[in-house]
Amino acid sequence: MSGLDLSGLTPHGFCLAWQPGLIWLHAVSDLLIAAAYFSIPAALLTFLRRRSDLAFKPVVGLFAAFILACGTTHVLGAVTLWVPAYWLDGAVKALTAVLSVLTAALLWPLLPKALALPSPVQMRRANEALAREVAQSSAATIRLRQNEARQKLLYARTPAALYAVDAQGTLLDVSDRWLDLVGYERDEVIGRSIETFYTPESAQDAADHLAALNAGSFLLAARRRIRCRDGRVRDLDVTLDVERSPDGRLERVLAAAVDMTAARETEAALQAAEERLRHTQKMEAVGQLTGGIAHDFNNLLTTIMGSLELLQQHSGLDERGQRLAGNAAAGAARAARLTRQLLSFSRRQRLSPEPLMAEQVVSNIMGLLEGTLGPRITLRVETDAGEPWALLADRQEVEAALLNLVINARDAIEGDGQVTVSTGKRVLSEAACRSSSSEAPPGEYVRIAVTDTGCGMSEEARARAFEPFFTTKPQGAGTGLGLSQIYGFVSQSGGAVHIHSAPGAGTCVEMLLPRAKQAAERPRPNGGPEPVYATGSETDRRIA
């Protein structure tokens, strides 16, 4: 606030009080200079508004601010003749100094660019050169039309798939390569609309494109899908050229088509392989992190649970102490189960694989599955026809995975519904592995799938379904480790898990477990003959 205290200051005019005319000379001069300075920014701003395309607008605006600040200093120069507002005068001068430094700092680097701008003479020369190029292009077009007869012969025999249509899309001519591509004879296609050979989507695109060309568009590239005589659909990249009359009316469209079917299929397969690789790397990284944490946490739990067990055996604990120790031991046991699930996802659990019959595994836990579903949900069991294959996996893990999937299916169904457990055989070829998202290598697998009629999953939820602790269930209704445990167990067993789902269309979770090289031993009740397995059967059960 001391800067605003004028009590100890003297105005400049005090020194000139002996000659009042000199005071007014300074005051009038400063005000006239200020008026001129204030008019310059106004002129610059008017110029900027009317020339929105002007380059270096920020620098011009900064220069206008600098001139405005300079004018303000002259106004204060007149004011301080009578009023000692020196702090305000100094502040405005400081602002003027900052703006002047910024303007100078930005102006000098822009000077080479400003000098590089073409002059009117250079622009005229460029236009003349462009006109000469246009004239040369027109002359080349005239020469091309003069050689039309020779070009027609080359057109018919060229190895490229060429065709020509008129302004309505009617085929005027086609090359031999185009006929070989679609499988028709020349007299079968000339005079027909090109759109009749395209798929419905491409036909609509071609009609829109032709309408745009008739309206003067210069869009000369497109993608089309053409249906060949044998029913195959080919993907084409088409490059166009147009012929117009002197008044600009479209007369003919020349097109060169390149068959991109194999390239597109290869590109799609490559993208699928890259996506599988990214998913595998992500799950592997998450698995390593999860496994390391779970392993260390398991060691801590071993110490905690051992200490709690010794504490429970201590005779000095009263009833409340025993109850608290029991609660702690129960919590530690739940944590141990959670740790086992994490180790299962990270593929660090100890498995005891053995040859198993999928149908027998389902039959052994049928009662548990029925009790899990409740009275409103129908349980259906399906098996493929033919001799069943044995799978190689840990029995307890297969049963736990199946139970987990049935629980998830139950939770996804609101009201009445149906859960289907199906088993069968699956052979994955190298081509099938490349074209699908399966992480399993080519080979023979036993398929165990659980399908429900529930709410289904969104694409985002399906992509994250195997991540640990990811769940769509309400808080407290699930840990989000069920599917991740299944993923880890099946992957460690050498198989793969697939999810097929859409919102409102239910969900199918499919486990592919490797086929055992030796047959599984089938149980013989009471030492009797080996039971016969029904194939191609369906079992419906309504839980009472």
BELKAJO-V921709 format. One record per pair of residues at least 24 apart in sequence whose C-alpha atoms are under 7 Angstrom apart, sorted by the first residue. I is the first residue (numbers start at 0). J is the second residue. If there is no record, write none. Layout:
i->I j->J
i->I j->J
This chain:
i->2 j->86
i->5 j->83
i->8 j->83
i->9 j->83
i->10 j->79
i->10 j->80
i->10 j->81
i->10 j->82
i->10 j->83
i->11 j->79
i->11 j->80
i->11 j->81
i->12 j->80
i->12 j->81
i->25 j->77
i->26 j->77
i->29 j->73
i->29 j->74
i->29 j->76
i->29 j->77
i->30 j->73
i->30 j->74
i->30 j->77
i->32 j->70
i->32 j->73
i->33 j->70
i->33 j->71
i->33 j->73
i->33 j->74
i->36 j->66
i->36 j->67
i->36 j->69
i->36 j->70
i->37 j->67
i->37 j->70
i->40 j->66
i->40 j->67
i->58 j->102
i->58 j->105
i->58 j->106
i->61 j->102
i->62 j->102
i->65 j->95
i->65 j->98
i->65 j->99
i->68 j->95
i->69 j->95
i->159 j->255
i->160 j->255
i->160 j->256
i->160 j->257
i->161 j->254
i->161 j->255
i->161 j->256
i->162 j->253
i->162 j->254
i->162 j->255
i->163 j->251
i->163 j->252
i->163 j->253
i->163 j->254
i->164 j->251
i->164 j->252
i->164 j->253
i->165 j->250
i->165 j->251
i->165 j->252
i->166 j->213
i->166 j->249
i->166 j->250
i->166 j->251
i->168 j->192
i->168 j->193
i->169 j->193
i->181 j->227
i->181 j->228
i->182 j->227
i->182 j->228
i->183 j->228
i->196 j->225
i->196 j->226
i->197 j->224
i->197 j->225
i->197 j->226
i->198 j->224
i->198 j->225
i->198 j->226
i->213 j->249
i->233 j->258
i->233 j->260
i->234 j->258
i->234 j->259
i->234 j->260
i->235 j->259
i->268 j->433
i->268 j->434
i->271 j->434
i->271 j->436
i->272 j->433
i->275 j->436
i->275 j->438
i->286 j->344
i->286 j->345
i->287 j->345
i->289 j->341
i->289 j->345
i->290 j->341
i->290 j->342
i->290 j->345
i->290 j->347
i->293 j->338
i->293 j->341
i->293 j->342
i->297 j->335
i->297 j->338
i->300 j->331
i->300 j->335
i->304 j->328
i->304 j->331
i->340 j->480
i->340 j->484
i->341 j->484
i->343 j->484
i->343 j->487
i->343 j->488
i->344 j->483
i->344 j->484
i->344 j->486
i->344 j->487
i->344 j->488
i->345 j->487
i->346 j->487
i->346 j->488
i->346 j->491
i->350 j->393
i->351 j->393
i->352 j->391
i->352 j->392
i->352 j->393
i->353 j->391
i->353 j->392
i->353 j->393
i->354 j->389
i->354 j->390
i->354 j->391
i->354 j->392
i->354 j->515
i->354 j->517
i->354 j->518
i->354 j->519
i->355 j->389
i->355 j->390
i->355 j->391
i->355 j->519
i->356 j->388
i->356 j->389
i->356 j->390
i->356 j->519
i->357 j->389
i->357 j->422
i->358 j->422
i->360 j->398
i->368 j->402
i->368 j->405
i->369 j->542
i->371 j->406
i->372 j->409
i->373 j->542
i->374 j->541
i->374 j->542
i->374 j->543
i->375 j->414
i->375 j->415
i->375 j->416
i->376 j->415
i->376 j->416
i->376 j->417
i->376 j->541
i->377 j->416
i->377 j->417
i->377 j->418
i->377 j->539
i->377 j->540
i->377 j->541
i->377 j->542
i->378 j->417
i->378 j->418
i->378 j->419
i->378 j->539
i->378 j->540
i->378 j->541
i->379 j->418
i->379 j->419
i->379 j->420
i->379 j->537
i->379 j->538
i->379 j->539
i->379 j->540
i->380 j->419
i->380 j->420
i->380 j->421
i->380 j->537
i->380 j->538
i->380 j->539
i->381 j->420
i->381 j->421
i->381 j->422
i->381 j->535
i->381 j->536
i->381 j->537
i->381 j->538
i->382 j->421
i->382 j->422
i->382 j->423
i->382 j->534
i->382 j->535
i->382 j->536
i->383 j->422
i->383 j->423
i->383 j->534
i->383 j->535
i->384 j->534
i->384 j->535
i->385 j->534
i->388 j->424
i->388 j->445
i->388 j->514
i->389 j->514
i->389 j->515
i->389 j->518
i->389 j->519
i->390 j->445
i->390 j->512
i->390 j->513
i->390 j->514
i->390 j->515
i->391 j->512
i->391 j->513
i->391 j->514
i->391 j->515
i->392 j->492
i->400 j->485
i->403 j->481
i->404 j->449
i->405 j->449
i->408 j->451
i->408 j->453
i->411 j->453
i->411 j->454
i->412 j->452
i->412 j->453
i->412 j->454
i->413 j->453
i->416 j->452
i->417 j->451
i->417 j->452
i->418 j->449
i->418 j->450
i->418 j->451
i->418 j->452
i->419 j->449
i->419 j->450
i->419 j->451
i->420 j->448
i->420 j->449
i->420 j->450
i->421 j->447
i->421 j->448
i->421 j->449
i->422 j->446
i->422 j->447
i->422 j->448
i->423 j->447
i->437 j->495
i->438 j->495
i->439 j->493
i->439 j->494
i->439 j->495
i->443 j->513
i->443 j->514
i->444 j->511
i->444 j->512
i->444 j->513
i->444 j->514
i->445 j->511
i->445 j->512
i->445 j->513
i->445 j->514
i->446 j->509
i->446 j->510
i->446 j->511
i->446 j->512
i->447 j->509
i->447 j->510
i->447 j->511
i->448 j->507
i->448 j->508
i->448 j->509
i->448 j->510
i->449 j->507
i->449 j->508
i->449 j->509
i->450 j->506
i->450 j->507
i->450 j->508
i->451 j->505
i->451 j->506
i->451 j->507
i->452 j->504
i->452 j->505
i->452 j->506
i->453 j->505
i->453 j->506
i->454 j->502
i->454 j->503
i->454 j->504
i->454 j->505
i->455 j->500
i->455 j->501
i->455 j->502
i->455 j->503
i->455 j->504
i->455 j->505
i->455 j->506
i->456 j->500
i->456 j->501
i->456 j->502
i->457 j->501
i->457 j->502
